[in-house]
Amino acid sequence: MPHQLELRAEPRTVLRKRLGALRRSGYVPGNVYRPGMASIPVQVEAKAFEHVAAHATPTTMIDLTIGSEKKPRTVYLRAIQWQFTKREPFHLDFYAVNLQQPMRTAVPVVLHGEAPAAKISDQILLQVVPQLHVEALPANMPQAIVVDVSGLADPDQTIHVRDVHLPNGVTLLDNPDELLVKVQRVRGAVEEVPAAAEAEAPAEESAEAAAAPEAESAKESS
């Protein structure tokens, strides 16, 4: 069972022009919706929402209790609109989950471990795909897909989507041949010149310089 949070909300009767006063009183307006269901206007205490905002991912199930309802509704926090100047939540979108119906969504990819190849001076670890699209029942939906990169020991090694191990009940929707992670050489990296080679270069230049006058003398004598 995925990690689950709890949150209380109240039915919202304040609409449009009066929403500014609602926000100033310490509440965030929102809506609970799902295809085929009438949208439910709600309001959530801003302080109570801070904990949810800090811990919820797009696939974290939230038990949302609305008003006097005895049974909470299972929802996803689908979107947060922010008031950018104050960095405060402006509006919330909660998606009402049908626990019996499979869902399709994007799940973030999280890299785990250290890639030995990335420790080489001119190599870096590059994550090509930040998320994967999957299908699963809400109870089986992962919050993140963890990819172990500790096996990337050689430069140019890669991990493809087909190499990812998904939990039971989760179906991958993306192209299995798509590149997920790779180790690659940093562009513009300067190759180090061995010390012995650096010492030989001036010596060769000196020898050529010394030979030049001798060649000129030979031409004049002839």
C-alpha positions in Angstrom: 0.0 0.0 0.0 1.5 3.4 -1.0 2.2 6.0 1.7 -1.1 7.7 2.6 -1.7 11.2 4.1 -4.7 12.7 5.8 -6.3 16.1 5.3 -9.5 17.8 6.3 -11.5 20.2 4.1 -14.7 22.2 4.3 -17.3 22.6 1.6 -16.7 26.0 -0.1 -19.4 28.5 -0.9 -17.1 31.4 -1.6 -16.5 31.8 -5.3 -14.6 34.1 -7.7 -14.3 37.7 -6.4 -14.6 36.7 -2.8 -11.7 34.2 -2.9 -9.1 36.9 -2.0 -10.8 37.4 1.4 -10.9 33.6 1.8 -7.2 33.3 1.3 -6.4 36.2 3.6 -8.4 34.4 6.3 -5.9 31.5 6.1 -7.7 29.1 3.7 -6.8 27.7 0.3 -9.6 27.2 -2.2 -9.7 23.9 -4.2 -11.8 21.5 -6.1 -12.3 17.7 -6.0 -13.1 16.3 -9.4 -13.1 13.2 -11.6 -14.5 12.4 -15.1 -18.2 11.7 -14.7 -18.4 13.4 -11.3 -19.6 16.9 -10.5 -16.7 19.0 -9.2 -16.9 19.7 -5.5 -15.6 23.2 -4.3 -13.6 22.9 -1.1 -11.4 25.0 1.2 -8.4 23.8 3.2 -6.6 25.4 6.1 -3.3 26.7 4.7 -1.4 25.6 7.8 -2.8 22.1 7.6 -1.9 21.8 3.9 1.8 22.6 4.5 2.5 19.1 5.7 0.7 17.5 2.7 2.5 19.8 0.2 5.9 18.8 1.7 5.3 15.1 1.5 2.8 14.4 -1.4 3.9 13.2 -4.8 1.5 12.9 -7.8 0.7 9.3 -6.8 0.5 9.7 -3.0 -3.0 8.7 -1.8 -4.6 11.3 0.5 -7.6 10.6 2.8 -9.6 13.8 2.3 -12.5 14.3 4.8 -14.9 16.9 3.6 -17.0 18.6 6.2 -19.2 16.2 8.2 -18.6 13.2 5.9 -17.9 10.2 8.0 -15.9 8.4 5.3 -12.9 10.1 3.8 -12.4 10.3 0.0 -9.2 8.9 -1.5 -7.7 11.6 -3.7 -4.5 12.5 -5.5 -3.1 16.1 -5.3 -3.0 16.7 -9.0 -2.0 20.3 -9.1 -1.0 23.3 -6.9 -1.3 26.8 -8.3 1.1 29.1 -6.5 1.0 32.8 -5.7 4.5 33.5 -6.8 5.2 36.8 -5.1 4.5 35.3 -1.6 5.1 31.7 -2.6 1.8 30.6 -1.1 -0.7 28.0 -2.5 -3.3 29.8 -4.6 -5.6 26.9 -5.7 -5.6 23.1 -5.2 -6.8 20.4 -7.6 -7.7 17.0 -6.0 -8.4 14.0 -8.2 -11.0 11.6 -6.7 -9.5 8.1 -7.0 -11.6 5.1 -8.0 -9.7 2.3 -6.1 -11.2 -0.4 -8.4 -10.1 1.2 -11.6 -6.6 1.1 -13.1 -5.0 4.4 -13.7 -2.4 5.7 -16.1 0.1 8.3 -14.8 3.7 9.5 -14.9 5.9 8.4 -12.0 9.2 10.2 -11.3 12.5 8.2 -11.7 14.9 8.4 -8.7 18.5 7.3 -9.1 20.0 5.3 -6.3 23.6 4.6 -5.5 26.9 5.9 -7.0 28.1 5.0 -10.5 31.8 4.2 -10.4 32.3 5.3 -14.0 31.0 8.8 -13.1 34.0 9.2 -10.7 36.4 9.3 -13.6 37.5 12.9 -14.2 36.0 13.4 -17.6 32.8 11.3 -17.1 29.4 12.3 -15.8 26.1 10.5 -15.1 23.3 11.7 -17.2 19.6 11.0 -16.5 17.9 11.1 -19.9 14.3 10.4 -18.8 13.0 12.0 -15.6 9.7 10.0 -15.4 8.1 6.9 -16.7 4.5 6.3 -17.7 2.8 3.3 -16.0 -0.6 1.8 -15.4 -1.8 0.2 -12.1 -4.5 0.2 -9.6 -4.2 3.1 -7.2 -3.2 0.8 -4.3 -0.3 -0.5 -6.4 0.9 2.8 -7.9 4.5 3.6 -6.8 5.4 7.1 -5.6 8.7 6.8 -7.4 10.6 4.3 -9.6 14.0 3.7 -8.1 16.9 2.9 -10.5 20.2 1.5 -9.1 23.2 3.0 -10.9 25.9 1.4 -8.9 26.5 -1.2 -11.6 27.6 1.5 -14.1 31.4 0.8 -13.8 32.6 1.6 -17.3 32.3 4.7 -19.5 29.5 4.7 -22.1 27.5 2.2 -20.0 23.7 2.7 -20.2 20.5 1.7 -18.5 17.4 1.4 -20.7 13.7 1.4 -19.7 13.6 -2.4 -20.2 16.2 -2.8 -17.4 13.8 -1.2 -14.8 12.3 -3.6 -12.2 8.7 -2.5 -11.5 6.6 -3.6 -8.5 3.9 -6.3 -9.0 0.8 -5.0 -10.6 2.5 -2.1 -12.4 2.6 -2.1 -16.2 5.1 0.0 -18.1 3.7 2.1 -21.0 6.9 3.6 -22.4 9.1 2.2 -25.1 11.3 -0.4 -23.4 14.3 0.4 -25.7 14.3 4.1 -24.6 17.5 5.3 -23.0 17.1 6.1 -19.3 20.5 6.7 -17.8 24.0 6.8 -19.3 27.6 7.6 -18.5 29.2 9.9 -21.0 32.3 12.0 -21.5 32.1 15.7 -20.7 32.1 17.8 -23.8 35.2 19.9 -24.2 37.2 17.8 -21.7 41.0 18.4 -22.2 43.1 15.2 -22.3 46.0 15.2 -19.9 49.4 15.0 -21.5 51.8 12.6 -19.7 54.8 14.3 -18.0 57.3 12.3 -20.1 55.7 13.5 -23.3 55.8 17.1 -22.0 59.6 16.7 -21.3 60.3 15.2 -24.8 58.6 18.0 -26.7 61.0 20.8 -25.6 64.0 18.5 -26.2 62.8 17.8 -29.8 62.3 21.5 -30.4 65.8 22.2 -29.2 67.3 19.5 -31.4 65.5 21.0 -34.5 66.7 24.5 -33.6 70.3 23.3 -33.3 70.1 21.5 -36.6 68.8 24.5 -38.5 72.1 26.5 -38.5 74.1 23.4 -39.6 71.7 23.0 -42.5 72.2 26.6 -43.6 76.0 26.3 -43.3 76.0 23.2 -45.5 74.0 25.1 -48.2 76.5 28.1 -48.2 79.6 25.9 -48.5 78.1 24.2 -51.5 
